[in-house]
Amino acid sequence: MTRPTLRAAALLGAVALTMAASVLPASASMPTSERGPACVQPDDLGAGARSGGQVRGVDHRDVSVSEQRAIERRTADLLAAKGARGGGAAEARVAGTTVPVYIHVMRASDGVTGDVTNTQIADQITVLNTTFGGGESRAAANTGFVFNLAGVNRYDNNSWHQDKSSTKYRSQTRLGGKNALNIWLVDFKYLGIATFPWDYSRSGAIDGIRVHYDSLPGGGIANYNLGETATHEAGHWFGLYHTFQGGCTDLNDEVADTPAQSSPTNGCPMGRDSCALAGLDPIHNYMDYSYDSCYNQFTANQSTRTANMWTAYRG
């Protein structure tokens, strides 16, 4: 999915590191929000990269059709081994599961550029709880996951602020286990980048999502400042593909109730139908690339998939 242009990283100074840690009280609420994304694949992508503007591409590392099928087989085997395959067993296991969230604010060396307020962070947690709780539409599924703010750390480093040496800074700052969602707030040309749950066993040190700091609620990126970039990237972290994964094919995103689409959405074009297969494009789905204000749902089958992936790889 492609997003409007994000401003490029600005500061290139010395790499002096200062760390100021602050922890907010746990926050889990409910009410409003919406979203949209754009994807690209830089050299250091994890699972997904939502991009703003001029760069388009996949918002996760490339997953071929053969690998996609292998992932599904492996997931089925893991679920069977855990006695959680079919019959809603995985959904029952994850109902009410609390996901600890660690926010890493990667500011520039001046300690000001790239900072966000504690209110914005609390609002972002609210957005995650609302979107994953089915709170934006009657058609939306409640995934059963609850997000709890576990900690906030602020780092003053021009290089990290611009997402340079990403593998290094993530491995040095990541907190929690495989069930912990780490969110690094940076200034780059993407809206966000994520890792997949099935990659945790080999790259757990960098597991999590990177999100443009100006995409948080109240941020400065027009059409993408309601906090739903984090929802989109967290969707990848839970194991969801884009709704346009694989294009206009039956395999598509491995989710039966998201109609196939041949390409990502831009804006909020009602009635868009880019694929000859049944159904209109799911422009309101968090895993498309619509504007934040256009997003309002995960589907029931996406909810089932998040439960299965959590049970197989993060539970």
N, C-alpha and C positions, 0 to 999 in steps of 0.2 A: 504494500500500500504506500501511496506517496502522500506526503504532507507538504504544507506550504513551506516556503523557505525559512529555515531557522538561521539566525545570525551566526556567522562563523565565530570560532573561539577567538578571543581578542588578545589576551595577554600572553607573552612568551618570555617572561623574565627568568630570573634565577629560580632555582628549585629549592628555595628555603622552605622547610616544612615546620608548621606550627600546628599544634592540635589543641582544639578547645572542645571539650566534651560537655554536652548538656543532655539530660534525660528528661523527657516529658512524661507526665503521668499517662498511663495506659488510656487509650481512647477507642471507643467503639460505639458508633452511632448509627443513624439511619437516614436520613432524607434525600436531597437531590443532587443531580449531576449528569453529565453527558460527554461524548467524545468522538475522536477520529484520529487515524494514523498514517504513516508512510514509511516504507521499508527500503533498506539498502544493505549492501554487504561489503563493509570495509575489511581490511586484513584481519582485524581483531574482533570480529563479530562473535557473539555467543550464539544464542538461539535466535534472537530476533532483533532487528533494527528498524524502528519506525523512523522514517526520515522526513525532514521537513523540506520540501521544495524541489530543488533542482535535481536531486538524486533519487532514483527509483530502483527498486529491486526487492528481493525477498527480505523479510524482516526477521529472519532466523538463518542459521547456517543452512546450507543447501541439504535437503533431504531427498534423495532420489526415490523413485518408485520402488525399487528393490529394497532399499533401506527402510522405507516406510512400511513395507510388508513385513520385513524382518522385525521391526520394532513392535508391530502388532502381535506377531507370533511370540516374541519374548514376553510381552506384557501379559498375554493370555496364560503363558506357562507360569509366570510369577503369581498371578492371581489364583490359578489352580493350586499352586503349592501352598498358598496362604488360606485356601478354603474360601476364597472371596470371588469366585467366578460365577457370574449370572445370578438371576433372582434377586437383584438389588442388594446383594451382600456387601459390596463395596460402599454403596450409598449409606447403608445402615451404619457402617463402621465410621464414616467420616462426619456424620451428622453432628453439628455442633463443635467440630474440631477447631481449636484455636491456633491460628498461625502467628507466631511472633514476628514482628516486623522491625528491622533495624534500618534506620535512615542514616545515610552518610552524606553530609553536605560538603561537597568538594569545592570550597571557595578558592578564589585567587589569593595570591600572597598578601594582598592588602587587607584581607579579612572581611571585605565588604562585597566585592564583586562575586555574584553567584550565590549569595546568601539568601535564605528564605526564612520567613518568620515561623515561630512555633505555632501560630494560628494556622498558617498554610499547611504545616505538617499534620496538625490535628485534623484539618479539613480533608487532607488527602486520605487519611485513615478512614474517615467517614465515607468518602467516595468509594473506597474499596469495599467497605461493609455494605453500602447501599447497592452497588452494582453486582457483587457476588451474592447478595441476599435477595435479588429479584425485586428491588425497590423502585425501579424506574418505569416499569410497565406491567400491566396485567398479564401480558404474554411472556414475561420474563420468568426464568426458573430461579429458584433459590438453591444455590449449590450446597448450602449447609456449612460453608466455611466462615469463620469469624476472625477478623484481623485485630491484633492487639499490639499497640506500639510498645516495643520492648526497650528501645533506646535510640538516642540521637547523638551522633558524633560529628563535629565540625573540624575540617582540616584546611589549613591555609597553604596552598601549593599551586603555583601557576600551571605546572605540568599536569597534575592530577585534575585540576579544574577543567582543563581542555581535553580530558580523557586520554592523555598521553600515558604510556607505560601502564596501560589498563590492567594487564594480567598481574603486574607487580603490585599496583595499589589495591586491587581487589583481594589478592591473596594475603596482603598485609593487614587489611582492615575488616575482612569478612568476619561476622560473628554468628554464633549458634550452629545448629546441626543441619541436617538435610531438610528438616521441616521449617527452617527459618527463612523468611523472605528478606533478603538484603536489597535495599534500594539505594543506589549511588546517584546523587544529583550532580550533573555535570553540564558543561556548556560545549555542545558539539553540533554538527550539522544534521544530526538525526533527532527524532523525537524520542526514540527509545531503542534499546537492544536487550534481548533476554537470552537466558539459557534454558534448555529443555530438561525435564526431570530425568530422562533416561541417560543423560550425560553426566549425572552427578558422580557416579562411581569412578569416572576417570578424570573429572575436572571439578570436583567439589569445592576446591579452594577459591574458585571464581564464580560459584553458583549464585545467581540472582539476576537483577535487572538494573540497567542503567537508563536513567530518564533525564530529559532536559529539565533543568531546574525551573525554567520559565513556563513549563506545561502544568505545574501544580495549580490548584484553584487560586485564582487571582493573579496568575502569571501574565506575561506580556505577549504570548504567541497567539495572535488572532485565530479564532476557530478551534484552537487546541489548548485552552487554558482553563478547562473545567476539571482537570485532574484525571481524565479518563485515558490518557496515555498510559498511566500506571496500570489501569485495569487491563488494557490491551496486552501490555507486556507481561503482566502477571498471568494472563490467560495462557501465554506460551510457557511460562514457568510451571504452570499446572499441567501442561501437555497438550494444549489446543493448538491446532494449525490455523492459518488464515482461512477464511471461508472460500477464498479463491485458490487454495492450495491445489496444484495440479491442473488448474484451469477447468474447462468444461468437460469433465470426465465423471464417470460413476464413482471412481475411487475417491476423488476430491479430498475432503478434509477428514475422512473417516467418521463423519457425523451425518446420520440419515436425515435429520430434520433441518439442515441448512442447505437450501437449494444450491446446486452448483453454479458458479459464475466464472466467466472466462478471464476477468481482470478485476483489479481493485476499484473500489468506488472513490470518487473525489467529490466532496461536498455532501449533499443529501438529495440526490435525484430520485424523487418518488416514481415508482413504476419501472425502474431500470431493469432490463432483462437482457443480459449479455450472453446468455447461454440457451441453446435450443432445448436443453433438458428441462424437465418440469420445474415450475416455480419461478417467481421473480427473485432478483438478487436480494440477499438478506442485508440490505443497507443499514438496518438498525442494529445489526449484530456487532458486539464489541470486537470481534475478530476480523471485521472488514476494515477499510481505511477511510471511513466517513468522518465528517466533522464531529467534534465532541457532542455538539447539540443534537446530532442525528442518532447517536447511540442510545440504546435503552434495554438491551437484553443479551443474555446467554439463553440458549434453548435447553429443553429438558435433556436431550441427548448429549449436549455439551456438558451439562451438569453431571451426567452419568460418566462421561469420559474423564472429567476432572477427578471424580471419586475413584475410578479405576486406576488412573495414573498415580494418584496420591498413595493408594494402597500398595501398588506395585513398587513404587520408587521412593516415596517419602514417608510412608507410614511406619 
